[in-house]
Amino acid sequence: MFGLGAGEMMVIGIVALIVIGPKDLPGLFRTMGQFTGKARMMAREFSRAMDQAANESGVKDISKSISAAANPTKFGTDKLKEATGMTKGPATQALSEERQAAKEKMSKAMAEAALKRQSKEAEEAASVGADADAPLPAEASDAPEPEKRS
């Protein structure tokens, strides 16, 4: 509080106790608390009045437009679209349809590749399963078993 350390606050408390006296000290603290409460109430009231005045004068609207202009990515792309005439016109519609067609083409190709991969994996699993039924060679059965950890 006010940049004072614990030791400094202790010294101030002891001096206040000696100067004011133990009988009047609680009354002083009460008066200081009431004063602090009134000061905080006045500060809140002032802050509310300033906010209300700002709302009535349109400062918040100006602030919103300034913050929108300060966002370079959004502001830049909007201005580029305006400059090129691509603000939801026929060129934008054609581009949108072209992108949709490309998306569908890529989705179809990926689905076909996934099906091929799944069938290949199924064939490999079937061939491995057939090999598992065959007896092990003699060398593999003579090898010592690895130690089990518990």
Rosetta blueprint (number, residue, H / E / L):
1 M L
2 F L
3 G L
4 L L
5 G L
6 A H
7 G H
8 E H
9 M H
10 M H
11 V H
12 I H
13 G H
14 I H
15 V H
16 A H
17 L H
18 I H
19 V H
20 I H
21 G L
22 P L
23 K L
24 D L
25 L H
26 P H
27 G H
28 L H
29 F H
30 R H
31 T H
32 M H
33 G H
34 Q H
35 F H
36 T H
37 G H
38 K H
39 A H
40 R H
41 M H
42 M H
43 A H
44 R H
45 E H
46 F H
47 S H
48 R H
49 A H
50 M H
51 D H
52 Q H
53 A H
54 A H
55 N H
56 E H
57 S H
58 G L
59 V H
60 K H
61 D H
62 I H
63 S H
64 K H
65 S H
66 I H
67 S H
68 A H
69 A H
70 A H
71 N L
72 P H
73 T H
74 K H
75 F H
76 G H
77 T H
78 D H
79 K H
80 L H
81 K H
82 E H
83 A H
84 T H
85 G L
86 M L
87 T L
88 K L
89 G L
90 P H
91 A H
92 T H
93 Q H
94 A H
95 L H
96 S H
97 E H
98 E H
99 R H
100 Q H
101 A H
102 A H
103 K H
104 E H
105 K H
106 M H
107 S H
108 K H
109 A H
110 M H
111 A H
112 E H
113 A H
114 A H
115 L H
116 K H
117 R H
118 Q H
119 S H
120 K H
121 E H
122 A H
123 E H
124 E H
125 A H
126 A H
127 S H
128 V H
129 G H
130 A H
131 D H
132 A H
133 D H
134 A L
135 P L
136 L L
137 P L
138 A H
139 E H
140 A H
141 S H
142 D H
143 A L
144 P L
145 E L
146 P L
147 E L
148 K L
149 R L
150 S L
